[in-house]
Amino acid sequence: MHNAGMSGRVLYVVVCGSPCTQGAGKLVSLAQERGWEVCVVATPDALKWVDIPRLVAQTGHPVRHRYKYPGEPDVLPAAEAMIVAPATVNTVNKWAAGIADTLALGLIVEGVGLGLPIVAMPFTNAAMAAHPAFGQSIERLRAWGVTVLYGDDVLRLHPPGTGDQFIDQFPWELALDALEEYPSVQAQRIAGTGGVE
């Protein structure tokens, strides 16, 4: 069941190449319960983890993963907010550097420029996270207004090669909770747009 007929409150869920991406449908369901119309955008590497037919049925929208060809129509409504989860080290570092070589990166780079409410929740192993560029990228994104949920209070880092063991622990609901702390999102909820009570 989907809510593609709703107006307003459009959330883009941007998923990356991580085992946790298998659970993206959980975030879609949670967001829909809170009144969001959800569109899923995948990085190229995320495609090996996502169940595209299921997400299309769930959202009522195509799962976008590449830039449009010339003359192709826009098939998704414009985003009013974004959640990037699970965010990989690769995506976080490219995003902070302003690289837009995939549709997913282009949208979140543009989202920062548009001042959209954006929440990112990384999932990576302890060795990848230890690279200095990753911490610097998180700080840059936070300085630009992106809420980055990262640290032991969110999800503890795991040893390399063990990510599959932590899929069920990924705290999707925290991203939604953080998103709804943005003043613009709170105002939408209070106004009742998008059918939110």
C-alpha positions in Angstrom: 0.0 0.0 0.0 1.3 3.5 -0.8 0.3 7.1 -0.4 1.4 8.5 -3.7 -1.8 10.5 -4.0 -0.9 12.7 -1.0 0.0 16.3 -1.5 3.0 17.9 0.2 5.4 16.4 2.7 7.5 14.7 0.1 10.5 12.8 1.5 13.4 11.4 -0.6 15.0 8.4 1.0 18.5 8.1 -0.5 20.0 4.6 0.0 23.6 3.6 -0.5 25.6 0.4 -1.2 25.3 -1.2 2.3 23.8 -4.4 3.6 21.5 -2.3 5.7 19.8 -1.0 2.5 17.9 -4.3 2.4 15.8 -2.8 5.2 14.9 0.4 3.4 11.3 -0.7 3.3 11.1 -0.3 7.0 12.0 3.4 6.8 9.4 3.8 4.0 6.7 2.3 6.2 7.7 4.4 9.2 7.7 7.6 7.1 4.4 6.9 5.5 2.9 6.3 9.0 4.0 9.8 9.9 2.4 11.3 6.8 5.2 11.5 4.3 4.9 10.7 0.7 8.1 8.7 0.1 10.3 8.4 -3.0 13.4 6.2 -3.0 16.6 7.1 -4.8 19.5 4.6 -4.9 23.2 5.0 -5.6 24.4 2.6 -8.3 26.0 0.3 -5.7 22.8 0.2 -3.7 20.9 -1.6 -6.5 22.4 -4.9 -5.5 20.7 -4.6 -2.1 17.2 -3.1 -2.9 14.1 -4.9 -3.8 13.0 -2.5 -6.5 9.5 -4.0 -7.3 8.6 -4.1 -3.6 9.7 -0.4 -3.1 7.8 0.7 -6.2 4.7 -1.1 -4.9 5.2 0.4 -1.5 5.8 4.0 -2.6 3.9 4.2 -5.9 7.0 5.8 -7.4 9.9 4.5 -9.5 13.1 3.9 -7.7 15.4 6.4 -9.4 19.1 5.6 -9.7 20.5 7.6 -12.7 20.2 11.0 -14.1 17.5 11.5 -16.8 18.3 11.3 -20.4 17.5 14.4 -22.5 13.8 14.8 -23.0 12.8 12.4 -20.2 10.1 13.8 -17.9 10.6 14.2 -14.1 8.8 11.2 -12.6 9.1 12.2 -9.0 7.6 15.1 -7.1 10.0 17.6 -5.7 11.6 16.8 -2.4 10.7 18.7 0.7 13.1 16.8 2.9 15.7 14.0 2.6 17.1 11.1 4.6 20.3 9.6 3.5 20.5 6.2 5.2 22.4 4.0 5.3 25.1 6.6 4.2 28.4 5.0 3.2 31.8 6.5 3.7 32.0 6.9 -0.1 28.8 8.9 -0.3 29.6 11.0 2.8 33.0 12.0 1.5 31.8 12.7 -2.0 28.9 14.7 -0.7 31.1 16.8 1.5 33.4 17.5 -1.5 30.4 18.6 -3.6 30.8 15.7 -6.1 27.6 14.9 -8.0 28.6 12.0 -10.3 25.4 10.0 -9.5 21.8 11.1 -9.3 21.8 10.3 -5.5 24.8 12.6 -4.9 23.4 15.3 -7.3 20.2 15.4 -5.3 21.8 15.7 -1.9 24.4 18.2 -3.0 21.6 20.3 -4.5 19.5 19.7 -1.3 22.2 21.4 0.8 22.2 24.3 -1.6 18.4 24.5 -1.4 18.4 24.5 2.4 16.3 21.4 2.6 16.0 19.5 5.9 18.4 16.6 5.5 19.3 13.8 7.9 22.2 11.4 7.2 22.8 8.2 9.2 26.1 6.5 8.3 26.7 2.8 8.5 30.3 1.7 8.2 33.0 -0.4 9.9 35.5 0.8 12.4 38.4 0.8 9.9 36.7 2.8 7.2 35.4 5.3 9.8 39.0 5.8 11.1 40.1 7.5 7.9 40.6 11.2 8.7 38.5 12.3 5.6 35.4 10.7 7.0 35.3 12.6 10.3 36.1 15.8 8.4 33.3 15.2 6.0 30.8 14.7 8.8 31.9 18.0 10.4 31.6 19.8 7.1 28.1 18.5 6.5 27.0 19.4 10.0 28.4 22.9 9.5 26.2 23.3 6.4 23.1 22.4 8.3 22.8 18.6 7.7 21.9 16.5 10.7 24.4 13.6 10.8 23.5 10.9 13.2 26.7 9.2 14.0 28.4 7.9 17.1 28.1 5.1 19.7 24.8 6.6 20.9 23.4 5.9 17.4 25.0 2.7 16.3 28.4 1.3 17.4 31.0 0.7 14.7 31.7 -2.9 13.8 34.8 -4.7 12.7 35.4 -5.0 8.9 33.6 -7.9 7.3 30.9 -8.1 9.9 28.3 -5.6 8.6 25.8 -8.3 7.8 25.4 -9.1 11.5 24.2 -5.6 12.3 21.5 -5.1 9.7 18.6 -5.6 12.1 20.1 -3.1 14.6 20.0 -0.2 12.1 17.9 2.5 13.9 15.8 3.8 11.0 13.3 5.6 13.3 16.1 7.9 14.7 16.4 9.5 11.2 12.7 10.3 11.1 12.8 11.6 14.7 15.7 13.9 13.8 14.0 15.1 10.6 10.9 16.2 12.5 13.0 18.4 14.8 13.7 20.7 11.8 11.5 23.9 12.4 10.2 23.8 8.8 9.1 20.2 9.2 7.5 21.0 12.6 5.6 23.8 10.9 4.3 21.5 8.2 3.1 19.0 10.8 1.3 21.6 12.9 -0.3 23.0 9.8 -1.6 19.6 8.9 -0.2 19.6 5.3 0.1 16.3 3.6 -2.7 14.8 5.7 -0.6 14.7 8.9 -2.6 14.9 12.1 
